[in-house]
Amino acid sequence: MSFAAVQKHVAVLERAGLVTKEPEGRRRLVRTDPRRLRDAARLLDELETVWRSRVEQMDAVLAEEDAESNLCG
């Protein structure tokens, strides 16, 4: 991965509040915020639960429609 690509990824994480950049001499150290990472992980887990439920509901609807079309066809 190029340095420019790493910089772009770090910038995205920084805008999201998941990391901070701290100057140290001529360097900039990137540090994570464990609380923010835990919050993000929790949110993603909740969203995964919601979307898995929705997909299961869609599967049930499609299976029901398929069963009905087999009865009619």
ZAROPA-370784 format. One record per atom (N, C-alpha, C): residue number from 1; residue in one letter; atom name; x, y, z. Coordinates in steps of 0.1 Angstrom, whole numbers, padded with zeros to 4 digits. Example, Ala and Ser with C-alpha at 12.3 -4.5 7.8 and 13.67 -1.06 7.14 Angstrom:
<pts>
   i aa at    px    py    pz
   1  a  N  0132 -0057  0078
   1  a CA  0123 -0045  0078
   1  a  C  0132 -0033  0078
   2  s  N  0128 -0022  0071
   2  s CA  0137 -0011  0071
   2  s  C  0129  0000  0079
</pts>
This chain:
<pts>
   i aa at    px    py    pz
   1  m  N  0009 -0012  0000
   1  m CA  0000  0000  0000
   1  m  C  0009  0012  0000
   2  s  N  0006  0022 -0008
   2  s CA  0014  0034 -0009
   2  s  C  0012  0043  0003
   3  f  N  0022  0052  0005
   3  f CA  0021  0061  0017
   3  f  C  0009  0070  0015
   4  a  N  0006  0074  0002
   4  a CA -0006  0083  0000
   4  a  C -0019  0076  0003
   5  a  N -0019  0063  0000
   5  a CA -0031  0055  0003
   5  a  C -0033  0054  0018
   6  v  N -0022  0052  0026
   6  v CA -0023  0051  0040
   6  v  C -0028  0065  0046
   7  q  N -0022  0076  0041
   7  q CA -0027  0089  0045
   7  q  C -0041  0091  0043
   8  k  N -0047  0087  0032
   8  k CA -0061  0088  0029
   8  k  C -0069  0080  0039
   9  h  N -0065  0068  0042
   9  h CA -0072  0059  0051
   9  h  C -0072  0066  0065
  10  v  N -0060  0071  0069
  10  v CA -0059  0077  0083
  10  v  C -0068  0089  0083
  11  a  N -0069  0097  0072
  11  a CA -0077  0109  0072
  11  a  C -0092  0105  0074
  12  v  N -0096  0094  0068
  12  v CA -0110  0090  0069
  12  v  C -0113  0086  0084
  13  l  N -0104  0078  0090
  13  l CA -0105  0074  0104
  13  l  C -0105  0086  0113
  14  e  N -0097  0096  0110
  14  e CA -0096  0108  0118
  14  e  C -0109  0116  0117
  15  r  N -0115  0117  0105
  15  r CA -0128  0125  0104
  15  r  C -0139  0117  0111
  16  a  N -0138  0104  0112
  16  a CA -0148  0096  0119
  16  a  C -0146  0097  0134
  17  g  N -0135  0103  0139
  17  g CA -0132  0104  0153
  17  g  C -0126  0091  0159
  18  l  N -0122  0082  0151
  18  l CA -0116  0069  0156
  18  l  C -0102  0070  0159
  19  v  N -0094  0079  0153
  19  v CA -0080  0081  0156
  19  v  C -0077  0096  0157
  20  t  N -0066  0099  0163
  20  t CA -0061  0113  0164
  20  t  C -0047  0113  0160
  21  k  N -0043  0124  0154
  21  k CA -0029  0126  0150
  21  k  C -0023  0136  0161
  22  e  N -0011  0132  0165
  22  e CA -0004  0140  0175
  22  e  C  0010  0143  0170
  23  p  N  0014  0156  0169
  23  p CA  0027  0159  0165
  23  p  C  0038  0155  0175
  24  e  N  0048  0149  0170
  24  e CA  0060  0146  0178
  24  e  C  0072  0149  0170
  25  g  N  0078  0160  0172
  25  g CA  0089  0165  0164
  25  g  C  0085  0167  0150
  26  r  N  0092  0160  0141
  26  r CA  0088  0161  0127
  26  r  C  0078  0150  0122
  27  r  N  0074  0142  0132
  27  r CA  0065  0131  0129
  27  r  C  0051  0134  0134
  28  r  N  0041  0127  0129
  28  r CA  0028  0128  0135
  28  r  C  0024  0113  0138
  29  l  N  0022  0111  0151
  29  l CA  0018  0098  0156
  29  l  C  0002  0097  0155
  30  v  N -0002  0086  0151
  30  v CA -0016  0083  0150
  30  v  C -0020  0074  0161
  31  r  N -0030  0078  0169
  31  r CA -0034  0070  0181
  31  r  C -0049  0067  0179
  32  t  N -0052  0055  0184
  32  t CA -0067  0051  0184
  32  t  C -0073  0056  0197
  33  d  N -0086  0057  0196
  33  d CA -0094  0060  0208
  33  d  C -0102  0048  0211
  34  p  N -0098  0039  0220
  34  p CA -0105  0027  0223
  34  p  C -0119  0028  0225
  35  r  N -0124  0038  0232
  35  r CA -0138  0040  0235
  35  r  C -0146  0042  0222
  36  r  N -0140  0051  0213
  36  r CA -0147  0053  0201
  36  r  C -0148  0040  0192
  37  l  N -0137  0033  0192
  37  l CA -0137  0020  0185
  37  l  C -0147  0010  0190
  38  r  N -0148  0009  0204
  38  r CA -0158  0001  0210
  38  r  C -0172  0005  0206
  39  d  N -0175  0018  0206
  39  d CA -0188  0024  0202
  39  d  C -0191  0020  0188
  40  a  N -0181  0022  0179
  40  a CA -0183  0019  0165
  40  a  C -0186  0004  0163
  41  a  N -0178 -0004  0170
  41  a CA -0181 -0019  0169
  41  a  C -0194 -0023  0174
  42  r  N -0199 -0016  0185
  42  r CA -0212 -0019  0190
  42  r  C -0223 -0015  0180
  43  l  N -0221 -0003  0174
  43  l CA -0231  0002  0164
  43  l  C -0231 -0008  0152
  44  l  N -0220 -0012  0147
  44  l CA -0219 -0021  0136
  44  l  C -0226 -0035  0139
  45  d  N -0224 -0039  0151
  45  d CA -0231 -0052  0156
  45  d  C -0246 -0050  0156
  46  e  N -0251 -0039  0160
  46  e CA -0265 -0036  0160
  46  e  C -0270 -0035  0146
  47  l  N -0263 -0029  0137
  47  l CA -0268 -0028  0123
  47  l  C -0268 -0041  0117
  48  e  N -0258 -0050  0120
  48  e CA -0257 -0063  0114
  48  e  C -0270 -0071  0119
  49  t  N -0273 -0070  0131
  49  t CA -0285 -0077  0136
  49  t  C -0298 -0072  0129
  50  v  N -0299 -0059  0127
  50  v CA -0311 -0054  0120
  50  v  C -0311 -0059  0106
  51  w  N -0300 -0058  0098
  51  w CA -0300 -0062  0084
  51  w  C -0302 -0077  0083
  52  r  N -0296 -0085  0092
  52  r CA -0298 -0100  0091
  52  r  C -0313 -0103  0093
  53  s  N -0319 -0096  0102
  53  s CA -0334 -0098  0104
  53  s  C -0342 -0095  0091
  54  r  N -0338 -0084  0085
  54  r CA -0345 -0079  0073
  54  r  C -0343 -0089  0062
  55  v  N -0331 -0095  0060
  55  v CA -0328 -0105  0050
  55  v  C -0336 -0117  0053
  56  e  N -0337 -0121  0065
  56  e CA -0345 -0133  0069
  56  e  C -0360 -0131  0065
  57  q  N -0365 -0119  0068
  57  q CA -0379 -0115  0064
  57  q  C -0381 -0116  0049
  58  m  N -0371 -0111  0042
  58  m CA -0372 -0111  0027
  58  m  C -0372 -0126  0022
  59  d  N -0363 -0134  0028
  59  d CA -0363 -0148  0024
  59  d  C -0376 -0155  0027
  60  a  N -0383 -0151  0038
  60  a CA -0396 -0157  0041
  60  a  C -0406 -0153  0031
  61  v  N -0406 -0140  0028
  61  v CA -0416 -0135  0018
  61  v  C -0414 -0142  0005
  62  l  N -0402 -0143  0000
  62  l CA -0399 -0149 -0013
  62  l  C -0402 -0164 -0013
  63  a  N -0400 -0171 -0002
  63  a CA -0403 -0185 -0001
  63  a  C -0418 -0187 -0001
  64  e  N -0425 -0178  0005
  64  e CA -0440 -0178  0005
  64  e  C -0445 -0176 -0009
  65  e  N -0440 -0166 -0016
  65  e CA -0444 -0163 -0029
  65  e  C -0441 -0175 -0039
  66  d  N -0430 -0181 -0036
  66  d CA -0426 -0193 -0045
  66  d  C -0436 -0204 -0042
  67  a  N -0439 -0206 -0030
  67  a CA -0449 -0217 -0027
  67  a  C -0462 -0214 -0033
  68  e  N -0467 -0202 -0032
  68  e CA -0480 -0198 -0038
  68  e  C -0479 -0200 -0053
  69  s  N -0468 -0196 -0060
  69  s CA -0468 -0197 -0074
  69  s  C -0467 -0212 -0078
  70  n  N -0462 -0221 -0070
  70  n CA -0462 -0235 -0073
  70  n  C -0475 -0241 -0072
  71  l  N -0483 -0236 -0063
  71  l CA -0497 -0241 -0061
  71  l  C -0506 -0236 -0073
  72  c  N -0504 -0224 -0078
  72  c CA -0512 -0218 -0088
  72  c  C -0507 -0223 -0102
  73  g  N -0494 -0226 -0103
  73  g CA -0489 -0229 -0117
  73  g  C -0489 -0243 -0120
</pts>
